[in-house]
Amino acid sequence: MADTADVTIPVEPQAAAALADARNREAVGRLVSRVLRPRSGPNPLAQAIADMKAEAGAAGLTDADIDAELSAYDAEHRDRRTGV
């Protein structure tokens, strides 16, 4: 990646374990960068995530809570696909 910034967020132990793997961290970083990167025109995925975050925020969850859940889900899904 060209320019990057380290970001620290609180996550559950399982998510932290999954993010200990550099490949997982890079994959999550790429996903976050793609979702948050400004684009011309509407992006359906970014809009769906924004809608979900707004709904979760109304329920009292923080962005960090949501991001940790997404990371944990992604790691679990990848582990099931690879048989780990």
FENDA-V758070 format. One record per pair of residues at least 12 apart in sequence whose C-alpha atoms are under 7 Angstrom apart, sorted by the first residue. I is the first residue (numbers start at 1). J is the second residue. D is the distance in whole Angstrom. If there is no record, write none. Layout:
I,J,D
I,J,D
This chain:
9,64,6
10,64,7
11,68,5
14,72,7
15,68,7
15,71,6
15,72,5
18,75,6
28,71,7
